[in-house]
Amino acid sequence: ILHIPFADNPSKKESLYISPNPFIIPEDEGVMIKNFPAGSTIKIITISGFLIKEIKTPSDQSQIIWDGKDNKGNLVGTAIYLLGTHHPIEHNKMAKIAVIRK
C-alpha cells in the first residue's frame, strides 16, 4: 500500500514552515523553509520525481532560504514542487511549494 504523507494532516510541530507560498519569482527574494531537524538534507523535486535542488544543512541549522535556483544555478519554472527533508535519526518531512515565475 502506498502511503502518501500529504493525505495526513500533520500538527504544526510536525509540518514544515514554507513562506511565502506561493513563491513568486522575481518579486520574492527567497522562500523561508524551516521546522526541520538541524543537519537535514532537503530535496526539491518535480511532481514527476526529477531532482531540482539538493541542500545539505549544517548540524546547527534548522532553517534555510531557497533562492528559487536549481542545482545548476538556473531559476526554476512555474510549477508545484515537492519538498522533502531527510535526517538520519529524526522523522522525514514532506510539503508542497508553488512557484510562479513571471
C-alpha positions in Angstrom: 0.0 0.0 0.0 1.4 3.4 -1.0 1.3 5.8 1.9 1.1 9.5 0.7 2.2 11.9 3.5 0.1 14.7 2.1 -3.0 12.8 2.9 -2.3 13.2 6.6 -2.9 16.4 8.5 0.3 16.9 10.5 0.3 19.1 13.6 2.1 22.5 13.4 5.0 21.0 15.2 5.4 18.3 12.6 4.8 20.3 9.5 7.4 22.3 7.5 7.1 26.0 7.5 7.3 27.5 4.0 6.9 31.2 3.3 5.9 32.7 1.0 3.9 30.0 -0.6 3.3 30.6 -3.5 6.9 31.8 -4.1 6.8 34.4 -6.9 10.0 34.9 -8.9 11.3 37.7 -9.2 9.0 39.5 -6.7 10.1 37.4 -3.7 13.9 37.3 -3.0 13.7 33.8 -1.5 11.5 31.4 0.3 12.0 30.5 4.0 11.9 26.8 4.8 12.1 25.8 8.5 10.9 23.5 11.2 13.1 20.6 10.1 15.8 18.9 12.2 19.2 20.6 12.1 21.6 18.7 9.8 18.8 17.5 7.4 19.2 17.1 3.7 16.5 19.0 1.8 15.4 17.8 -1.7 13.2 19.8 -4.0 11.7 17.7 -6.8 9.2 18.0 -9.6 5.8 16.1 -9.4 7.3 13.6 -11.8 10.3 12.9 -9.4 13.1 14.9 -11.1 15.5 16.3 -8.6 15.7 20.1 -8.9 17.7 21.1 -5.8 19.5 19.3 -3.0 20.6 21.3 0.1 22.6 19.8 2.9 22.1 21.9 6.0 24.8 22.1 8.8 24.3 20.3 12.1 23.4 23.6 13.8 21.0 25.0 11.2 17.2 24.2 11.1 16.1 26.8 8.6 17.2 28.0 5.1 16.3 30.5 2.5 16.0 29.0 -1.0 16.6 31.4 -3.9 14.5 29.5 -6.4 17.5 28.2 -8.3 18.2 24.6 -9.3 21.4 22.7 -8.8 22.9 24.3 -12.0 22.1 27.8 -10.8 19.1 28.4 -13.1 15.8 29.8 -11.8 13.1 27.1 -11.8 9.9 27.4 -13.8 6.3 27.8 -12.7 5.1 24.6 -11.1 4.2 22.8 -7.9 7.2 21.2 -6.4 7.6 18.6 -3.7 9.9 19.4 -0.8 11.3 16.6 1.3 13.6 16.6 4.3 15.7 13.7 5.4 17.5 13.2 8.7 19.3 10.0 9.7 17.6 9.9 13.1 14.6 12.2 13.1 11.4 11.8 11.0 11.3 12.8 7.3 9.0 15.6 6.4 7.2 16.4 3.1 5.5 19.5 1.8 4.4 21.2 -1.4 5.5 24.6 -2.7 4.0 26.5 -5.5 6.4 28.6 -7.6 5.2 31.3 -10.0 7.8 32.7 -12.4 6.8 35.9 -14.0 
